Amino acid sequence: NYLFQLLQGVSFCHSHRVIHRDLKPQNLLINEAGAIKLADFGLARAFGVPVRTYTHEVVVTLWYRAPEILLGCRYYSTPVDIWSIGCIFAEMVGWV
């Protein structure tokens, strides 16, 4: 249920052309009913045309950083958030 809610939240952001860029457990808020809310949009950026270069900024906590960012890719998009979700999921199921 938590993973599904996280995917829905990120899908909402991406459908509104926003990359969160700092998804990690500390930026997920869970209320008494078990509803997840995404938090800390300080590093979030709009994406679209024209494509912008974002790598001059520090993005995503190191443990949740996508390979393309670690390898210095000049242009990236929504897959960086998907990678972070995968890292969070691995922690949730105890693989890490």
C-alpha positions as CSV (number, residue, x, y, z in Angstrom):
1,N,0.0,0.0,0.0
2,Y,2.8,2.4,0.8
3,L,4.6,1.7,-2.4
4,F,1.4,2.2,-4.4
5,Q,0.8,5.5,-2.7
6,L,4.4,6.6,-3.3
7,L,4.0,5.7,-7.0
8,Q,0.7,7.6,-7.2
9,G,2.3,10.7,-5.7
10,V,5.3,10.7,-8.0
11,S,3.1,10.0,-11.0
12,F,1.0,13.1,-10.0
13,C,4.2,15.2,-9.9
14,H,5.5,13.9,-13.2
15,S,2.1,14.4,-14.9
16,H,2.3,18.0,-13.8
17,R,5.9,18.2,-15.2
18,V,7.7,18.3,-11.8
19,I,10.8,16.2,-10.9
20,H,11.1,15.9,-7.1
21,R,14.8,15.1,-7.2
22,D,15.1,14.3,-3.5
23,L,12.9,11.3,-2.8
24,K,14.0,9.5,0.4
25,P,12.2,8.0,3.4
26,Q,12.8,11.3,5.4
27,N,10.8,13.1,2.8
28,L,7.7,10.9,3.1
29,L,5.1,11.8,5.6
30,I,2.6,9.2,6.9
31,N,-0.5,10.2,8.8
32,E,-2.5,8.2,11.3
33,A,-4.6,6.8,8.5
34,G,-1.5,5.5,6.7
35,A,-1.7,8.0,3.9
36,I,1.6,9.0,2.4
37,K,2.4,12.6,1.5
38,L,5.5,13.7,-0.4
39,A,7.4,16.5,1.3
40,D,10.4,18.7,0.8
41,F,10.1,20.1,-2.7
42,G,13.1,22.3,-2.2
43,L,15.1,20.6,-5.0
44,A,12.1,20.0,-7.2
45,R,12.2,21.4,-10.7
46,A,9.8,21.8,-13.6
47,F,10.8,19.8,-16.7
48,G,9.9,20.2,-20.4
49,V,10.9,22.2,-23.4
50,P,13.5,23.5,-23.5
51,V,15.5,20.8,-21.7
52,R,17.5,22.3,-18.9
53,T,20.8,21.1,-17.4
54,Y,20.5,20.5,-13.7
55,T,23.7,18.8,-12.8
56,H,25.4,21.9,-11.4
57,E,23.2,21.5,-8.3
58,V,23.5,18.9,-5.7
59,V,20.5,16.6,-6.0
60,V,19.2,13.6,-4.2
61,T,20.8,12.2,-1.0
62,L,23.7,10.0,-2.2
63,W,22.2,6.7,-1.3
64,Y,19.1,7.4,-3.5
65,R,20.9,9.0,-6.4
66,A,20.4,7.6,-9.9
67,P,23.4,6.3,-11.8
68,E,23.0,8.9,-14.5
69,I,23.5,11.6,-11.9
70,L,26.5,9.8,-10.3
71,L,28.1,9.5,-13.8
72,G,27.7,13.2,-14.5
73,C,24.9,13.1,-17.1
74,R,24.1,16.6,-18.2
75,Y,20.5,16.0,-18.9
76,Y,18.1,13.9,-16.9
77,S,14.4,13.6,-16.2
78,T,11.8,11.6,-14.3
79,P,13.8,8.3,-14.2
80,V,15.9,9.9,-11.4
81,D,12.8,9.8,-9.2
82,I,11.9,6.2,-10.3
83,W,15.4,5.1,-9.2
84,S,14.9,6.7,-5.8
85,I,11.6,4.9,-5.5
86,G,13.3,1.6,-6.2
87,C,15.9,2.4,-3.4
88,I,13.1,3.2,-1.0
89,F,11.2,0.0,-1.9
90,A,14.4,-2.1,-1.3
91,E,14.6,-0.6,2.2
92,M,10.9,-1.3,2.8
93,V,11.3,-5.0,2.0
94,G,14.5,-5.3,3.9
95,W,16.9,-5.9,1.0
96,V,19.2,-3.2,2.3
